[in-house]
Amino acid sequence: MAARKSFLLRIDAALWEELERWAADELRSANGQVEFLLRQAVRTRTGPGPGEQAGTPPGALGAEATASTQTDTLTGLPSPLKP
């Protein structure tokens, strides 16, 4: 696994509370939710990373990805889709 970088983030308290609620809805930690959102923003800006196909959840192996499951980018485990 690649080395991880720690850094301090100053954020408005109301925004942090909203991120915590959102993270809980998606069964992630607040830190994991922030990282997920940052990865999603970078992917939107730069396109899929090496070994990823456009529209394929990160970590999924093409045909193995199904319409009912996405892969969590942090844990590599399936995460439920929102209706």
N, CA, C and O atoms as CSV, one atom per row, in Angstrom:
chain,resi,resn,atom,element,x,y,z
A,1,MET,N,N,0.840,-1.178,0.000
A,1,MET,CA,C,0.000,0.000,0.000
A,1,MET,C,C,0.883,1.238,0.000
A,1,MET,O,O,1.948,1.248,0.617
A,2,ALA,N,N,0.444,2.271,-0.685
A,2,ALA,CA,C,1.192,3.526,-0.759
A,2,ALA,C,C,1.228,4.200,0.611
A,2,ALA,O,O,0.317,4.037,1.423
A,3,ALA,N,N,2.290,4.956,0.851
A,3,ALA,CA,C,2.410,5.689,2.097
A,3,ALA,C,C,1.275,6.705,2.194
A,3,ALA,O,O,0.840,7.262,1.186
A,4,ARG,N,N,0.806,6.938,3.411
A,4,ARG,CA,C,-0.294,7.867,3.624
A,4,ARG,C,C,0.247,9.138,4.264
A,4,ARG,O,O,1.133,9.080,5.116
A,5,LYS,N,N,-0.276,10.262,3.862
A,5,LYS,CA,C,0.144,11.568,4.357
A,5,LYS,C,C,-0.911,12.100,5.314
A,5,LYS,O,O,-2.097,12.117,4.986
A,6,SER,N,N,-0.489,12.531,6.486
A,6,SER,CA,C,-1.389,13.159,7.452
A,6,SER,C,C,-1.272,14.670,7.346
A,6,SER,O,O,-0.189,15.202,7.104
A,7,PHE,N,N,-2.395,15.357,7.529
A,7,PHE,CA,C,-2.355,16.817,7.551
A,7,PHE,C,C,-3.544,17.343,8.337
A,7,PHE,O,O,-4.558,16.660,8.485
A,8,LEU,N,N,-3.408,18.561,8.839
A,8,LEU,CA,C,-4.455,19.216,9.604
A,8,LEU,C,C,-5.404,19.929,8.657
A,8,LEU,O,O,-4.962,20.608,7.729
A,9,LEU,N,N,-6.699,19.782,8.880
A,9,LEU,CA,C,-7.704,20.444,8.053
A,9,LEU,C,C,-8.586,21.279,8.963
A,9,LEU,O,O,-9.223,20.750,9.874
A,10,ARG,N,N,-8.625,22.567,8.722
A,10,ARG,CA,C,-9.534,23.450,9.458
A,10,ARG,C,C,-10.809,23.560,8.639
A,10,ARG,O,O,-10.770,23.881,7.452
A,11,ILE,N,N,-11.943,23.290,9.285
A,11,ILE,CA,C,-13.215,23.252,8.563
A,11,ILE,C,C,-14.310,23.817,9.463
A,11,ILE,O,O,-14.265,23.657,10.683
A,12,ASP,N,N,-15.276,24.466,8.865
A,12,ASP,CA,C,-16.411,25.017,9.596
A,12,ASP,C,C,-17.131,23.898,10.356
A,12,ASP,O,O,-17.320,22.807,9.818
A,13,ALA,N,N,-17.531,24.163,11.593
A,13,ALA,CA,C,-18.163,23.143,12.437
A,13,ALA,C,C,-19.447,22.590,11.816
A,13,ALA,O,O,-19.701,21.388,11.893
A,14,ALA,N,N,-20.246,23.443,11.211
A,14,ALA,CA,C,-21.499,22.984,10.600
A,14,ALA,C,C,-21.223,22.066,9.403
A,14,ALA,O,O,-21.919,21.070,9.205
A,15,LEU,N,N,-20.209,22.408,8.612
A,15,LEU,CA,C,-19.839,21.558,7.478
A,15,LEU,C,C,-19.320,20.214,7.978
A,15,LEU,O,O,-19.641,19.177,7.398
A,16,TRP,N,N,-18.519,20.216,9.049
A,16,TRP,CA,C,-17.998,18.968,9.608
A,16,TRP,C,C,-19.137,18.072,10.093
A,16,TRP,O,O,-19.115,16.862,9.867
A,17,GLU,N,N,-20.131,18.663,10.758
A,17,GLU,CA,C,-21.272,17.881,11.241
A,17,GLU,C,C,-22.028,17.250,10.066
A,17,GLU,O,O,-22.460,16.100,10.145
A,18,GLU,N,N,-22.181,18.002,8.990
A,18,GLU,CA,C,-22.850,17.461,7.800
A,18,GLU,C,C,-22.037,16.316,7.194
A,18,GLU,O,O,-22.600,15.299,6.790
A,19,LEU,N,N,-20.714,16.480,7.131
A,19,LEU,CA,C,-19.852,15.403,6.628
A,19,LEU,C,C,-19.946,14.159,7.500
A,19,LEU,O,O,-19.951,13.040,6.986
A,20,GLU,N,N,-20.022,14.345,8.825
A,20,GLU,CA,C,-20.154,13.196,9.724
A,20,GLU,C,C,-21.470,12.459,9.491
A,20,GLU,O,O,-21.503,11.229,9.492
A,21,ARG,N,N,-22.562,13.215,9.291
A,21,ARG,CA,C,-23.862,12.569,9.008
A,21,ARG,C,C,-23.811,11.815,7.682
A,21,ARG,O,O,-24.279,10.681,7.585
A,22,TRP,N,N,-23.244,12.449,6.672
A,22,TRP,CA,C,-23.123,11.825,5.353
A,22,TRP,C,C,-22.280,10.561,5.447
A,22,TRP,O,O,-22.640,9.527,4.883
A,23,ALA,N,N,-21.165,10.641,6.156
A,23,ALA,CA,C,-20.286,9.478,6.328
A,23,ALA,C,C,-21.026,8.336,7.024
A,23,ALA,O,O,-20.911,7.178,6.623
A,24,ALA,N,N,-21.782,8.668,8.066
A,24,ALA,CA,C,-22.534,7.635,8.790
A,24,ALA,C,C,-23.561,6.976,7.875
A,24,ALA,O,O,-23.769,5.765,7.952
A,25,ASP,N,N,-24.204,7.759,7.007
A,25,ASP,CA,C,-25.176,7.203,6.059
A,25,ASP,C,C,-24.517,6.195,5.124
A,25,ASP,O,O,-25.160,5.234,4.702
A,26,GLU,N,N,-23.253,6.401,4.800
A,26,GLU,CA,C,-22.536,5.527,3.867
A,26,GLU,C,C,-21.586,4.564,4.575
A,26,GLU,O,O,-20.735,3.939,3.942
A,27,LEU,N,N,-21.743,4.453,5.903
A,27,LEU,CA,C,-20.959,3.520,6.726
A,27,LEU,C,C,-19.456,3.746,6.595
A,27,LEU,O,O,-18.682,2.796,6.480
A,28,ARG,N,N,-19.054,5.018,6.613
A,28,ARG,CA,C,-17.642,5.386,6.577
A,28,ARG,C,C,-17.345,6.259,7.788
A,28,ARG,O,O,-18.253,6.807,8.413
A,29,SER,N,N,-16.070,6.379,8.107
A,29,SER,CA,C,-15.656,7.380,9.093
A,29,SER,C,C,-15.688,8.741,8.409
A,29,SER,O,O,-15.704,8.819,7.181
A,30,ALA,N,N,-15.697,9.810,9.194
A,30,ALA,CA,C,-15.665,11.153,8.609
A,30,ALA,C,C,-14.386,11.329,7.794
A,30,ALA,O,O,-14.419,11.903,6.705
A,31,ASN,N,N,-13.268,10.842,8.311
A,31,ASN,CA,C,-12.004,10.925,7.584
A,31,ASN,C,C,-12.085,10.149,6.270
A,31,ASN,O,O,-11.622,10.626,5.235
A,32,GLY,N,N,-12.669,8.962,6.314
A,32,GLY,CA,C,-12.833,8.157,5.108
A,32,GLY,C,C,-13.735,8.843,4.097
A,32,GLY,O,O,-13.501,8.744,2.892
A,33,GLN,N,N,-14.772,9.546,4.576
A,33,GLN,CA,C,-15.678,10.251,3.674
A,33,GLN,C,C,-14.955,11.406,2.987
A,33,GLN,O,O,-15.131,11.624,1.789
A,34,VAL,N,N,-14.140,12.149,3.743
A,34,VAL,CA,C,-13.378,13.249,3.147
A,34,VAL,C,C,-12.432,12.705,2.085
A,34,VAL,O,O,-12.326,13.276,1.000
A,35,GLU,N,N,-11.740,11.600,2.387
A,35,GLU,CA,C,-10.826,11.013,1.406
A,35,GLU,C,C,-11.590,10.514,0.182
A,35,GLU,O,O,-11.132,10.692,-0.946
A,36,PHE,N,N,-12.752,9.891,0.395
A,36,PHE,CA,C,-13.578,9.418,-0.711
A,36,PHE,C,C,-13.966,10.581,-1.624
A,36,PHE,O,O,-13.856,10.481,-2.846
A,37,LEU,N,N,-14.421,11.682,-1.026
A,37,LEU,CA,C,-14.843,12.840,-1.814
A,37,LEU,C,C,-13.679,13.462,-2.565
A,37,LEU,O,O,-13.834,13.887,-3.710
A,38,LEU,N,N,-12.511,13.519,-1.929
A,38,LEU,CA,C,-11.337,14.057,-2.613
A,38,LEU,C,C,-10.927,13.173,-3.784
A,38,LEU,O,O,-10.593,13.679,-4.855
A,39,ARG,N,N,-10.950,11.854,-3.590
A,39,ARG,CA,C,-10.617,10.938,-4.689
A,39,ARG,C,C,-11.597,11.091,-5.842
A,39,ARG,O,O,-11.208,11.090,-7.010
A,40,GLN,N,N,-12.886,11.223,-5.496
A,40,GLN,CA,C,-13.924,11.385,-6.513
A,40,GLN,C,C,-13.699,12.688,-7.293
A,40,GLN,O,O,-13.839,12.707,-8.516
A,41,ALA,N,N,-13.357,13.760,-6.603
A,41,ALA,CA,C,-13.106,15.048,-7.261
A,41,ALA,C,C,-11.886,14.971,-8.175
A,41,ALA,O,O,-11.907,15.498,-9.287
A,42,VAL,N,N,-10.831,14.318,-7.709
A,42,VAL,CA,C,-9.627,14.178,-8.534
A,42,VAL,C,C,-9.927,13.328,-9.759
A,42,VAL,O,O,-9.489,13.654,-10.862
A,43,ARG,N,N,-10.671,12.238,-9.575
A,43,ARG,CA,C,-11.020,11.360,-10.698
A,43,ARG,C,C,-11.877,12.111,-11.716
A,43,ARG,O,O,-11.707,11.926,-12.921
A,44,THR,N,N,-12.789,12.949,-11.245
A,44,THR,CA,C,-13.624,13.748,-12.143
A,44,THR,C,C,-12.768,14.720,-12.941
A,44,THR,O,O,-12.998,14.941,-14.130
A,45,ARG,N,N,-11.785,15.292,-12.274
A,45,ARG,CA,C,-10.942,16.287,-12.930
A,45,ARG,C,C,-9.936,15.662,-13.888
A,45,ARG,O,O,-9.695,16.200,-14.969
A,46,THR,N,N,-9.344,14.527,-13.504
A,46,THR,CA,C,-8.244,13.961,-14.282
A,46,THR,C,C,-8.614,12.720,-15.078
A,46,THR,O,O,-7.857,12.311,-15.958
A,47,GLY,N,N,-9.754,12.113,-14.792
A,47,GLY,CA,C,-10.131,10.871,-15.457
A,47,GLY,C,C,-9.717,9.676,-14.620
A,47,GLY,O,O,-9.099,9.843,-13.569
A,48,PRO,N,N,-10.049,8.462,-15.072
A,48,PRO,CA,C,-9.730,7.254,-14.307
A,48,PRO,C,C,-8.222,7.085,-14.123
A,48,PRO,O,O,-7.425,7.479,-14.975
A,49,GLY,N,N,-7.861,6.495,-12.999
A,49,GLY,CA,C,-6.453,6.241,-12.714
A,49,GLY,C,C,-5.935,5.051,-13.503
A,49,GLY,O,O,-6.687,4.413,-14.239
A,50,PRO,N,N,-4.655,4.754,-13.350
A,50,PRO,CA,C,-4.066,3.605,-14.050
A,50,PRO,C,C,-4.804,2.314,-13.698
A,50,PRO,O,O,-5.034,2.029,-12.523
A,51,GLY,N,N,-5.166,1.552,-14.691
A,51,GLY,CA,C,-5.829,0.273,-14.470
A,51,GLY,C,C,-7.326,0.376,-14.251
A,51,GLY,O,O,-7.987,-0.650,-14.094
A,52,GLU,N,N,-7.894,1.596,-14.234
A,52,GLU,CA,C,-9.329,1.773,-14.061
A,52,GLU,C,C,-9.960,2.115,-15.406
A,52,GLU,O,O,-9.363,2.800,-16.237
A,53,GLN,N,N,-11.172,1.625,-15.599
A,53,GLN,CA,C,-11.924,1.981,-16.798
A,53,GLN,C,C,-12.934,3.046,-16.407
A,53,GLN,O,O,-13.424,3.050,-15.278
A,54,ALA,N,N,-13.248,3.941,-17.318
A,54,ALA,CA,C,-14.256,4.960,-17.043
A,54,ALA,C,C,-15.572,4.285,-16.676
A,54,ALA,O,O,-16.015,3.372,-17.372
A,55,GLY,N,N,-16.195,4.723,-15.599
A,55,GLY,CA,C,-17.469,4.172,-15.173
A,55,GLY,C,C,-17.359,2.918,-14.334
A,55,GLY,O,O,-18.381,2.409,-13.874
A,56,THR,N,N,-16.161,2.397,-14.114
A,56,THR,CA,C,-15.963,1.206,-13.306
A,56,THR,C,C,-15.564,1.629,-11.900
A,56,THR,O,O,-14.640,2.429,-11.754
A,57,PRO,N,N,-16.220,1.126,-10.863
A,57,PRO,CA,C,-15.840,1.484,-9.511
A,57,PRO,C,C,-14.374,1.132,-9.253
A,57,PRO,O,O,-13.909,0.085,-9.704
A,58,PRO,N,N,-13.636,1.987,-8.534
A,58,PRO,CA,C,-12.240,1.694,-8.244
A,58,PRO,C,C,-12.102,0.330,-7.570
A,58,PRO,O,O,-12.888,-0.009,-6.686
A,59,GLY,N,N,-11.120,-0.438,-7.978
A,59,GLY,CA,C,-10.880,-1.753,-7.394
A,59,GLY,C,C,-11.683,-2.863,-8.058
A,59,GLY,O,O,-11.377,-4.039,-7.864
A,60,ALA,N,N,-12.704,-2.516,-8.837
A,60,ALA,CA,C,-13.506,-3.529,-9.510
A,60,ALA,C,C,-12.748,-4.014,-10.742
A,60,ALA,O,O,-11.977,-3.266,-11.343
A,61,LEU,N,N,-12.972,-5.248,-11.103
A,61,LEU,CA,C,-12.278,-5.826,-12.242
A,61,LEU,C,C,-13.224,-5.949,-13.432
A,61,LEU,O,O,-13.628,-7.053,-13.798
A,62,GLY,N,N,-13.571,-4.825,-14.027
A,62,GLY,CA,C,-14.390,-4.817,-15.233
A,62,GLY,C,C,-15.672,-5.602,-15.124
A,62,GLY,O,O,-16.628,-5.127,-14.510
A,63,ALA,N,N,-15.727,-6.810,-15.708
A,63,ALA,CA,C,-16.941,-7.606,-15.766
A,63,ALA,C,C,-17.407,-8.055,-14.389
A,63,ALA,O,O,-18.583,-8.378,-14.220
A,64,GLU,N,N,-16.521,-8.083,-13.402
A,64,GLU,CA,C,-16.928,-8.501,-12.073
A,64,GLU,C,C,-17.769,-7.450,-11.357
A,64,GLU,O,O,-18.477,-7.776,-10.405
A,65,ALA,N,N,-17.704,-6.190,-11.800
A,65,ALA,CA,C,-18.525,-5.137,-11.202
A,65,ALA,C,C,-19.969,-5.370,-11.617
A,65,ALA,O,O,-20.245,-5.670,-12.779
A,66,THR,N,N,-20.886,-5.234,-10.672
A,66,THR,CA,C,-22.292,-5.422,-10.983
A,66,THR,C,C,-23.048,-4.134,-10.758
A,66,THR,O,O,-22.540,-3.210,-10.123
A,67,ALA,N,N,-24.258,-4.070,-11.276
A,67,ALA,CA,C,-25.077,-2.875,-11.134
A,67,ALA,C,C,-25.554,-2.686,-9.701
A,67,ALA,O,O,-25.924,-1.571,-9.333
A,68,SER,N,N,-25.559,-3.732,-8.879
A,68,SER,CA,C,-26.081,-3.620,-7.527
A,68,SER,C,C,-24.998,-3.387,-6.482
A,68,SER,O,O,-25.323,-3.250,-5.302
A,69,THR,N,N,-23.747,-3.337,-6.860
A,69,THR,CA,C,-22.671,-3.198,-5.886
A,69,THR,C,C,-21.616,-2.225,-6.382
A,69,THR,O,O,-21.265,-2.225,-7.562
A,70,GLN,N,N,-21.109,-1.390,-5.472
A,70,GLN,CA,C,-19.952,-0.555,-5.745
A,70,GLN,C,C,-18.873,-0.970,-4.765
A,70,GLN,O,O,-19.166,-1.570,-3.731
A,71,THR,N,N,-17.626,-0.654,-5.085
A,71,THR,CA,C,-16.527,-0.982,-4.198
A,71,THR,C,C,-16.078,0.272,-3.479
A,71,THR,O,O,-15.831,1.298,-4.112
A,72,ASP,N,N,-15.968,0.199,-2.150
A,72,ASP,CA,C,-15.477,1.313,-1.354
A,72,ASP,C,C,-14.002,1.499,-1.669
A,72,ASP,O,O,-13.237,0.536,-1.626
A,73,THR,N,N,-13.586,2.732,-1.987
A,73,THR,CA,C,-12.216,2.986,-2.408
A,73,THR,C,C,-11.220,2.824,-1.273
A,73,THR,O,O,-10.036,2.596,-1.524
A,74,LEU,N,N,-11.670,2.936,-0.036
A,74,LEU,CA,C,-10.749,2.830,1.089
A,74,LEU,C,C,-10.557,1.395,1.539
A,74,LEU,O,O,-9.435,0.965,1.805
A,75,THR,N,N,-11.666,0.645,1.626
A,75,THR,CA,C,-11.582,-0.700,2.167
A,75,THR,C,C,-11.527,-1.778,1.099
A,75,THR,O,O,-11.079,-2.893,1.367
A,76,GLY,N,N,-11.981,-1.457,-0.120
A,76,GLY,CA,C,-12.045,-2.460,-1.176
A,76,GLY,C,C,-13.240,-3.389,-1.021
A,76,GLY,O,O,-13.402,-4.332,-1.795
A,77,LEU,N,N,-14.088,-3.122,-0.009
A,77,LEU,CA,C,-15.259,-3.957,0.224
A,77,LEU,C,C,-16.464,-3.406,-0.504
A,77,LEU,O,O,-16.527,-2.207,-0.776
A,78,PRO,N,N,-17.441,-4.277,-0.830
A,78,PRO,CA,C,-18.648,-3.795,-1.489
A,78,PRO,C,C,-19.387,-2.811,-0.590
A,78,PRO,O,O,-19.435,-2.996,0.626
A,79,SER,N,N,-19.958,-1.774,-1.179
A,79,SER,CA,C,-20.784,-0.825,-0.432
A,79,SER,C,C,-22.123,-0.732,-1.130
A,79,SER,O,O,-22.186,-0.794,-2.358
A,80,PRO,N,N,-23.209,-0.584,-0.359
A,80,PRO,CA,C,-24.542,-0.559,-0.974
A,80,PRO,C,C,-24.746,0.701,-1.792
A,80,PRO,O,O,-24.218,1.765,-1.471
A,81,LEU,N,N,-25.520,0.559,-2.851
A,81,LEU,CA,C,-25.879,1.704,-3.677
A,81,LEU,C,C,-27.057,2.415,-3.049
A,81,LEU,O,O,-27.902,1.785,-2.415
A,82,LYS,N,N,-27.118,3.722,-3.221
A,82,LYS,CA,C,-28.269,4.488,-2.778
A,82,LYS,C,C,-29.391,4.325,-3.805
A,82,LYS,O,O,-29.113,4.285,-5.003
A,83,PRO,N,N,-30.649,4.229,-3.369
A,83,PRO,CA,C,-31.758,4.080,-4.327
A,83,PRO,C,C,-31.929,5.318,-5.173
A,83,PRO,O,O,-32.813,5.364,-6.028
